[in-house]
Amino acid sequence: MAAGSTSATAEEAEREAEREAEWEAAWKAAEERARLETQAREVNEGELAFLPQEPAANSARMEKHLELKWESLDDGWARMHQCHHNLDPAAAVQIVYNDERTRDIRITRRDGVGRAEVDGPSVQMRDIERGASLCVAAQVLAILPHPDKAGYVVDNGPFMRRFLDGYYPMHVRLAVSWPEGMLAFEESSPPAQPGLAIESDDQGVTLEAYFEGRLESRLHLVRGAAAP
């Protein structure tokens, strides 16, 4: 009898442990559903919001460099090199450029992207792994006379990290360089603020932004000390 009672007690304890595990799993599933519902309600729908601190290291990051030459002041064209880092996993993604403002697109590097090819004004990617990266070079119509003031404008964007119906945190670094003294930085729209840092000297300007939503940048430049 003692042995049988011990066996029954052990079975009951095992069943109780299983019930507790099932309840715990159910609670965790309910909490996860609630978290996802809250996240869905709070997701950014495109409104620009700068972030007070840098996103996580594995967040999407885009680096873009525009290299202006003296002839850029006449024809507007510049060399561009652009890299997308920490891409989200997806079966297929495309990067689309303005057909009238972009030419000679070339893929210079890819990592974690199963297939990538240039198709007209776009780069088509397939089988993107989490954390993948892709770099592109091109000639772009980068600088134009300012429509309202003396000098020039360099417009870029919209920069965004969009997935389904939401926009998620992103880190963008935009660098515009030129021969020493050719240009000088006048102002930026949006202006520098928490989440948007701007540095400049007589050879260029750098913008670094941490944000959610859609960021469109306009840099106002004027002729520098070396310009005729």
N, C-alpha and C positions, 0 to 999 in steps of 0.2 A: 504493500500500500504506500509506503513512504516513497519508493522509487517511482510509482505511478504518479503520485501527487507532484513530485519534483518535475517529471516530464510534462505534466499538464501545465504547471506554472511556467515552465520555460516556453511552451508553445504560446501561452497567453501573452507573455512578455514580448515574444517575437511579433505576434499579431499587433500588439499595441505600438511597438516600434514602427511597424509598417504603416499603421494608421497615422502616426505622428509625421512620418516622412511624406505621406500623401498630402496631409493637411499643409505641411510646410511648402511642398511643391506648388499646391494650389494657391497659397497666399503669395508666393513669389511670382507666379504667373499673373495673378490679379494686380500686384504692385507694378509689374512690367507693363501690363496693358494700360494702367492709369498713367504711368510715366510717359508712354508713347502718345496717349491722348493729350496730355498736357503739352508735350513737345509739339504736337501737331497744331494745337491752338496757338502756341506762342511762336511758331515759325515765322521768320521774316518773309514778307510777301513782296519785297523789292525796295522798300524804303531804306535809304542810306542811313546807317547807324555806325559811327566809329566806335571802336572798342577801347575801353580804358587800359587794357593790357594785351600783350601779344597772345594770339591763339596758341593752342597746343602745338608742339613741335611737329606733329604729324598732320597738321591742317594743310589745306591746299595753299600753295605758294606760287606766285607768278613773278618772274623777273623779266624786265624789258629794257633794252638799251637802244637808244636812237643816236646815231653818230652823224651829226651835221657837218657839212663842209661849206666852204665859201660859196660854192655854186648852189648850195641849198637855198640861199637867200634869193636866188633868181628863179630856180625851177621848183623849189619846194621839196625835192626828193632827198631821202636820207637812207642810210643802211640801218636795218633793224635786226637785232638778234633777241629772240624771246624764248624763255624756257618755262614750262609748266611742270611743277613738282608736286608730289603727293597727290596724284590724281585718284579719284574715287574709282573703285572697281566697276566695270561695266562691260557689256558685250560689244557695244559700239558707241563711239563718241565722235563728234566732228567739231573742228575749230573753223569758223567761217570768217573770212576777211572781206573788207570792202573791195569789190572788184575794180572800182575806178581809182582806188588809192593804194593798191598793192600789186606788185609784180615780182617775178623771179622768185617764187616761194621755193625753199629747199628745206628738207628735213636734215638737220645736222647731227642729231643724237636721239636715241630712244632707249628706254630701259623699262622692262616690264610691260611693254606693249607688243602684243603678238604680231600685229601688222599695222603699218602706217604708210599712207601714200597721199601725194598731192593730187587733188582733183579740182582743176580750175582755181577759183579763189578760196579753196578750203583744204584742210588736212583731215583725211578720214582715218580713224583708228578703230582697230578691232581687238578684242580680247585684252582688255586693260586690267592689269593686276592692281591690288591695293598698294598705294605708294609709288606707282609708276611715274615716269617722267618723260617729257618730250621737248626737244628744242628745235626751233625753226629760225631760218634766216630769210630775209626778203628785202626788197626795195620798197619803201613806203613814201607816200606823199605826206610829209610830217609837219612842215612849217608853212604857214600862209600869212599874208599881210593881215594885221588886226582889222576887223571890220569897222571899229569905232574909234580907235586910238592910234597913236604913232607906235610903230614896232610890228611885232609878229605874234601869232598864237601857235601853240603846239597843243592840239587836242588829242586826248587818248581816252579809250573806253567805249562802251561801258565795260568795266571789269566786274566780274561776278562769279560766284560759285553757286550754280543753280542745280537743284535736283528735284524732279517732279514739280510741285507747286511752291517750293520754298527756296530761300536763299540762306546760305550758311557761311560761317566765319571764313575769312580769306585774308591772306597777307600778300600785298603787292609792293614791289619795288620797281620804280620807274627812274631810269637815269637818262639824261639828255646831255650829250657832250658836244663841244665845238672847239675849234682852234682858239688858242689863248687870246682873249680880248675881242673876239668877233661879236659876242653878244653879252648881254647882262640880264639877269633875272629881275623882273619888275614886280610881279604879283602872281598869285595863284587863286584859282577858284576850283574847289573850296579852299579857303585859307588854312594855314597851319593851325592845328588845335590838338587836344589830346586824341591820340589815335591816328594823327596825320602829321608827320614830321617832314620839313622841307629844308634842305641845305643847298647853298649855292656858292660858287666862286667864279673867277673869270674864265673858267674852262667848262662850266656846266652847272646843272642843277639836278638834285636827286630828291625824289619824293618816296616816302615809305609810309604805307597805310595798313592799318588793321581794321577790318570793317565787316559788316553784313550788308546785304542788299546790292544795289547797283552804284558803282562809283564812276563818274565821268569827270575827268580832269582837264582843266584849261590852264596852260602856263602862258603868261604874258611876258615876252622878251623884247628888249630894245637893243639897238646897236651898241656895241661896246667900245672901249677905248681904242682898239686897233682897227675899227671899221672906218672906211673912208667917209 
